């Protein structure tokens, strides 16, 4: 179908892996309830804890950085120079 859409947003109390683990486990359970469907790709910010949890729960699904976050970080770094 070649369509990209957001499947989850959440507010977390911190950026620890345990917080991300809970959310990613819930996502995994939700998707398993949809006839075992699995995402084709995860696009996230560059949060290491989130990337680690996605890798643990969805090892075969590729992960990519969000273009908006990359461009925003580039702009911030250029303005620092």
C-alpha positions in Angstrom: 0.0 0.0 0.0 3.1 2.3 0.3 1.4 4.7 2.8 3.0 6.2 5.8 0.9 7.1 8.8 1.4 7.7 12.5 0.4 4.9 14.7 1.2 6.2 18.2 2.0 9.2 20.3 2.6 9.2 24.0 3.7 11.3 26.9 6.2 9.7 29.2 7.5 10.7 32.6 11.1 10.4 31.5 13.4 9.1 28.8 14.4 5.8 30.5 14.2 2.5 28.6 11.7 1.2 31.1 9.2 3.9 30.2 9.7 3.2 26.5 9.5 -0.5 27.1 6.0 -0.3 28.4 4.8 1.8 25.4 6.5 -0.5 22.9 5.1 -3.6 24.6 1.6 -2.1 24.4 2.1 -1.3 20.7 3.3 -4.8 20.1 0.3 -6.3 21.8 -2.1 -4.0 19.8 -0.5 -5.0 16.5 -0.5 -8.7 17.4 -4.3 -8.4 17.9 -4.5 -7.1 14.3 -3.9 -10.5 12.8 -0.2 -10.4 13.6 0.4 -7.3 11.6 3.8 -5.7 11.9 5.1 -2.2 10.9 7.3 -2.0 7.9 9.4 0.9 9.3 9.7 3.0 12.4 10.5 6.7 12.0 11.5 8.3 15.3 13.6 11.1 16.8 17.1 10.1 17.7 16.2 8.9 21.2 18.6 6.0 22.0 16.3 4.5 24.7 13.4 4.3 22.2 15.6 2.9 19.5 16.8 0.2 21.9 13.3 -0.8 22.9 12.1 -0.9 19.3 15.0 -3.2 18.4 14.3 -5.5 21.3 10.6 -5.9 20.4 10.7 -5.5 16.7 14.1 -6.7 15.6 13.3 -7.2 12.0 11.7 -3.8 11.5 14.0 -1.1 10.2 14.3 2.2 12.1 15.0 5.6 10.5 15.5 9.1 11.9 12.8 11.7 11.4 13.8 14.2 8.7 12.2 17.1 10.7 14.4 16.2 13.7 17.5 15.9 11.6 16.9 19.2 9.9 16.1 20.9 13.2 19.2 19.6 14.9 21.3 20.7 11.9 19.9 24.2 12.1 20.6 24.4 15.8 24.2 23.2 15.3 24.8 25.6 12.4 23.5 28.5 14.5 25.9 27.6 17.3 28.9 28.1 15.0 
